[in-house]
């Protein structure tokens, strides 16, 4: 896969010791700036800027890891009762590392006062309805 990586990209140069789980086309690491405990990133091995640049095989591979990680996290922490899944695609959407990565964020009852609206809270005032 080296010919499909980009020099200087932090996700193309992840230390193998950070990898929690992987398959042929993707791998997962814990987020360096976690929103909650066990916040995990699922990353395609091929350098692709956004989710929309992934092949169908890569989408399938990231989804397979996401399902496995969801189960693993629920086994590891019985307080996890939900998840947010997030993908920032493009600068205006908040993407800062231009190598596709999917956030799997475990949620626990009471981790915020009112979770209603979930990802809608990305834009202030739009989460409450």
Residue pairs with C-beta under 8 A, 6 or more apart in sequence:
1 45
1 46
4 45
4 46
4 47
5 12
5 13
5 45
5 46
5 47
6 12
6 47
6 99
9 47
9 97
9 98
9 99
10 97
10 99
11 43
11 47
11 97
11 99
11 101
12 47
12 99
14 27
14 29
14 43
18 29
18 30
19 27
19 28
19 29
20 27
20 28
20 29
20 30
20 40
20 69
21 27
21 28
21 65
21 68
21 69
21 72
22 28
22 45
22 65
23 61
23 64
23 65
24 45
24 61
25 44
25 45
25 46
25 57
25 58
25 61
25 62
26 42
26 43
26 44
26 45
26 58
26 61
26 62
26 64
26 65
27 42
27 43
27 45
27 65
28 40
28 41
28 42
28 43
28 65
28 69
28 104
29 40
29 41
29 43
30 38
30 39
30 40
30 41
31 39
31 40
31 41
31 103
35 103
35 105
36 105
36 106
36 107
36 108
36 111
37 77
37 106
38 73
38 76
38 77
38 80
38 106
39 103
39 104
39 105
39 106
40 69
40 73
40 103
40 104
41 101
41 102
41 103
41 104
42 62
42 65
42 66
42 69
42 101
42 102
42 104
43 62
43 99
43 100
43 101
43 102
44 54
44 58
44 61
44 62
44 99
44 100
46 58
47 99
48 54
48 58
48 99
48 100
49 98
49 99
49 100
50 87
50 89
50 90
50 95
50 98
50 100
51 59
51 87
51 89
51 100
51 102
52 89
53 100
54 62
54 100
62 102
66 85
66 102
66 104
69 104
70 83
70 104
73 80
73 83
73 104
73 106
74 80
77 106
77 108
79 108
79 109
80 106
80 107
80 108
81 107
81 108
81 109
82 106
82 107
82 108
82 115
83 104
83 105
83 106
83 107
84 103
84 105
84 107
84 118
84 119
85 102
85 103
85 104
85 105
86 102
86 103
86 105
86 119
87 100
87 101
87 102
87 103
88 94
88 95
88 96
89 95
94 122
107 115
114 128
116 127
116 128
117 126
117 127
117 128
117 129
118 127
120 126
120 127
120 129
121 127
